[in-house]
């Protein structure tokens, strides 16, 4: 009976997947930080009355906010 060699090839797909997830998470975090800074900039540019109005749902203002 002839001998046949057995060849086994193993590839590490886990490391590549972890690197891809890490890169995606870093990009997402950077995008969220940019969005947060743009939202803060937009909020700071609003007049005081507009900020007060937006902080209460359905236009219900507490007594101290109405002048």
Buried (B, 14 or more C-beta within 10 A) or exposed (E): EEEEEEEEEEEEEEEEEEEEEEEEEEEEEEEEEEEEEEEEEEEEEEEEEEEBEEEEEEEEEEEEEEE
